[in-house]
Amino acid sequence: MIEQFKQDVKNGLSSHPKSLPSKYFYDEIGDELFVQIMNLQEYYLTDCEMEIFSQKTNEIITNLGVQLNTEFDLIELGPGDGTKTIHLLKVLSKQKYNFTYHPVDISNHALDGLEQNLLSEIPKLSISKQQGDYFNILSELKKNNKQKIILFLGSNIGNFVDDKAKEFINTASTFMNPGDSILLGIDLIKPQEIVLPAYSDKQGITAKFNLNLLDRINNELDADFNRENFYHKATYNETEGIARSYIVSKSNQQVTIKKLDLSVEFVEDEKIQTEVSRKYNDEILSKIIKDSQLDVTGKIMDHRGYFADIILTKRNS
């Protein structure tokens, strides 16, 4: 993982414009900060999807088409702290569905905490945590003949630009058999006054989360970023439907990253893009899944219509 981190940082900070992958937000400190973000009043996404999972659990199960007498794998990509998924897991367990839950994450720290929390709530839960790359894990799990339900929640698909989202969905579908499904959380296009505060909260937690990436580079790659010389900025284009997060240089400056043997020049107001948050409608979703052999077989929304969990099922070839 460290070699990939080094390569991605080197490539991103040597590019014009500069960028860093959002997946590197999630070290131990980043995990804790994101939990705080999910509990912010401005971060409506958590409440919307929590409403769906806590109040419409049986509707989710019905739409997934799982059977009591058929064993299946429930695979969650990037499960976070499990506060939404636990509602589904509890109902599935109470109704005696025969399944194994596979949380998949690059962070062992996050997986260990998730496993401990879930087993304290659902002691008989069959859980098999998987640390590593999503597609490597999906490839391994495909080798058994169980039905697969893949959870990709929290609008994580929105962290990809459209071409990458399409590539992600197409690749994921290759590890699925006909009848397997993806439960995909998508944030829907909304006005700026609703969306923008979710990425630039008044308490500054999102700013700490974004700027923690500089601390991670300092700690792991022996760099000399000074956080005081940078600030967090978020933008949202309602017509385009994309929110973006940046780390912005306050002045002309130079940063040295010793383990990369790299010096990086910044000019005043130069930005490092760290996150893209795509918002969806039916037209955009259709374009993303067009070549994947996946069909929309269910759509469950919160009462305000801010967020949707979409069921995508692989058709027979």
N, C-alpha and C positions, 0 to 999 in steps of 0.2 A: 504493500500500500504506500509506503514512504517514497518508493521510486516513482510511482504514478503521480503522487502529490508533487514531487520535485519537478517532474516533467510538465505537469499542468500549470504550475506556478510560473515556471520559466517561459513556457509558450504564451501564457496569458499576459504576463507583464512585459513581454518583448513585442507584443502585437500593437497595432494602432487601428482602432482604439483599444485600450487595455481592458482586460476582463479576467475574472476568476470564477471557476465553477461553484455554484451554490452548494453542491454536495459537501464542500469542505467547511461549511458553517458548523458541522455537527461533531465537534470534539466534546469532551466532558462538559466544559463551560457552555458551549453552544447548545448542547442538549438541554441544560438547565434553563438557559435563557429562552429557548423556544417554548418550553413548557409555560414560562411566564407570559410569553406573547400570546399563546393560545387562550390564556385566561383574561386577557385584556378586553375591556368593553369594546374598544374599537375593532378588535379582530373578530368580526362577525362570522367568519368561516367556521370557527369551532362550534358556536352555538347552533348554526344552521345544520351542520352535519350531525351534531349531537342530538338535535331534535329528531332527525330522521332515524338515527340508530336507537334512540331510547323510546320513541313513540310509534315507530312504524316497523318494528323488528320483524313481526310476522309477515308483513308485506314484503320485506326484503327476502325472507326465506321462501315465500311463495314464488316470487319472481325468479329466484335462483334455480328453482326446479329440483332441489335435492330431495331424496327419498329417505325415509326412516331406515329402510332395510338395505341401503347401499352405502358402503364405506367411501368416504371422499377426503381429499386433502383441501384444507382451507389455508391458503398461502397469502400472507400479507407482506407486501413490499413497503419497507419503511414504516413500521407500525407505531413509532413514537412511544408514548406512555400507555397506549392501549385503552384510554378512557372512553373512546367511542366503541371500539371493537368489543369490549367486555360485555356490552349489552347484548350483542349478537351471540357471543360465546355462551353467555348464561342461558339464553333461551334455547339454543341448540342443545346444550348439555341437559337442561331440565326436560326437554322433550325427547331426550335419549337418541339424538342423531349420532351416527357412528362416524366420527371424523377425527383427524389429527390437525392441530393448528401449527402452522410453520411460519413464525415471524422471521422476516429476512431483513438484515440491516448490515451496513458496513461498520457499525459501532457496537463492539462487544459490551461496552458499558451500558448502552441503552437496552440491549437484549437481556442482560443479566437483571437489570432493574425491572423490566417488563415481566420476565418469567416469575420473579419473586412476587410481584404484585398480583399477577393473575392466579397463581397457585394458592395465594392466601385467600382469594375470593372464590375460586373454583378448584378445590383440592383434587378432584378426579379428572381435571382437564388433561387430555393427551396433547402435550406440547413438545415440539422439536425445533428449537431455535437454530437458525441458519445464519452464520456470519459470512458475508462475502458479497460478490457481485450478483445482482438480481438474475441475470441471464444464465450465469453458471449454475446457480441454485435451481432455476427452473429446468435447465437441461438435465440435471441429476434427478429431479423429482419426476420428470416425464417418463423415466425408465419403468416406473410401476404403472399398473393399469387402472389406478383409481381415478374417479372423476375429480377434476381440478376446479376449484373456485379461487381466483386470484383477486385479492383486494388491493386496490391502488387508490387510497383515500386522500382526504385533505386537500384536494386540488393539486396534488403533486405533479400531475400531468401538465399543469399550467406552468411549471418551471422550465418547460422546453419550448423553444420556438417551434412553429408549426411543422417544419420539415423534420425536426428531431422528434417531435411528438408522434408524427406519422411513422417514422422509422421505429420508434419504441413500440408502438402498438403492433406494427407489422411483425417485429421480431418476437414480441411476447406471444403473438398468435401462432408462431411456428412451434412453440413448446406446448401447444394445446391440441387436444383431440376434439373431434366433433362432439358437441354437447357440453364441453367445458366453457366456463364463463369468466369474464372479468367484471368485477364491481368497481366502477370507475367514478371517483368523486370529481365533479367539475364545478368551478365557480362560474356563475352566469354573468353576462355583461350587465353592468349597472351604472348609475350616475357617479361622477367623480366624488361628490360629497359623501358617498357611502364607502367607496373603494379606497381612496387615497389615505384616510386616517388609519386604515388597517396596516399600512406599510410605513407610517410615520407617526407613531403614537405620541401623546403629550408627555408621557413619563420618560420617553427616551429609551425604552427597553429594546425596540427594534434597532435603534442606532447602536446600542451596545452589542447586540447580536451581530450586526453587520461588521462593526469595527473589530470584534473579537477575531475575525479572520486575519487581521494584521498581527495580533498577538500570537496566533497559531503559527504564522510564518516566522515570526521572531523566535519562538520557542523551538520549533522543529527544524528550521532551516538556518538558524543563526543569522537572522536579519536584524536591522536596526530601524525598523519603522517606529516613528513616534506618533502614537494615536492622537496626540494633541494637535498635530499638524494636518489632520484629515477630519472630514465630517461626513455624516450620512445624509443622503438625499434620495427621495422617492418621487417618481413622476407617474402619471396615469393619463393615457389618451383614451377618452371614452369612445370615440368613433372607431379607433383601431381595436380597443378592448384589451390593451396590454398595460400592466403596471411594471415599472422597472425600478431597481434599487442600485444605487451607486455609492462608492467611497470616493470622495472628492478631495483633491489636494488644495490646501489653503494658500500655498505659496510655491514659488520655484524651489525645488529641493532634489536631493539625490538620496537614494536608499541603496544600501549594500546588502546583498544576500550571500553570505560567505559560502554556504554549502552548495550554492549554484555557481559560485565564482561569477556573480552577476551584479552590475551596478545599474540601477534603474533611475532614469531622469524623469521628473515631473515638472510641469509648468503649472502656474497658478490656475485653479479651476479645472484642471484636467481630471477626468473621471475614470474610475475602474468600475465597469459594470459587473455586479455580483449576482444579480437575480433578475429573471424575467417571470412575470406572473400573468399568463394568458387567461382571459375570461372567455367563456364559450357561449355560443348559441347553437341551434340545431344545424345551421348551415356549416359552421366551422367544424363541428363534430363530424358531420357527414364526410367532409373532405379528409379529415384525419383518418377515418376508419375505412375509406373507400376501397383500398386494395388489400384488406386484411382478412377477408373471409369471415368477418365478424358482423353480426346484425344486432341492432338495438332491440332487445326483447323486454325491456322494462325501464321505467323512469320514475324515480321517487324524489319528490321535492319537499322542502320545508314550507311552512305556511305562508311565508312572505315571497316565495319564488326567487330567493337569492341564490340558491344552491341546489344541485341535483346529484343524486347517485344513479348512474346509468348502468344497466346490465347489458353487457355485450356477450353474445353467445356465438361460438364457432359453428358455422353451418357445415353440412356434409359437402365434400368437394364435388 
